[in-house]
Amino acid sequence: MGMDLYNSSPVARAVWDSADAHSISAYSFSIVEIVRENPRKRLSTSAVFKGQAIRERYMEMTYDTTDKNGSIKSLPLFADINIPSLQHTFTHPKGLLFATQFAQVALVITSRAAFEDMRSKGLVQPGAAFAGHSLGEFSALAAVADILPNSPLVDIVFYRGLTIQHAVEHDEEGRSNYAKTRPFVRSSTPSRMARTVS
């Protein structure tokens, strides 16, 4: 996923390295490592958390949900992360690229890196019309419109992916009702994104 271009294009590599530096410093994971290795789990420890700043970033991520009485309440996306937390482990049985929060970051960075590589080779004509849909809108804002730098791009798309991943129930093998696999019965009320990362 984009690693051939990473290895052959200095422009694409710069896009990936910028996103990677931000994902490491802000969230304690390497998006390049996840794309290259697709690990099934990634442990973030207190040394990687760099103290309170990253913990607080995770603690501030919430979503709104409706309970059985129709009341809306805000819940943390990371209920296991609090002030004394020393670690957090991201897991997925098929590898972290199957977790929406990492897959979506990898997709938008792949798109931006490819577009910047094409632009550097003179393949993007000035004034040409471009558009994006859904996740592609973020790629378009970042690459084509050049109004969304890598750091906020990673922030927004990671939070978007976390919210989507959290909103859909998965079984122990990572399957959901929305995958092309055996059906999994959903047992809770759908969530919706409440706010964006600041």
LINFENVEN-V295387 format. One line per field, one symbol per residue. phi: phi as a letter, one per 40 degrees, with the letter a starting at -180 (. if undefined). Layout:
# LINFENVEN-V295387
phi->???
This chain:
# LINFENVEN-V295387
phi->.gcccdcbbdccccccccccdcccccbgbbccccccbfccabcbbccccfgcdcdcdccccbacbbcccgccbcbccbccbadcdbaabcbacbhccccdcccccccccdcccccccccccgcbcdgccbabbfdccccccccccfbbcdccccdccccdccccdccbcbccbgcbccccbdcbccbbcccbccabcc
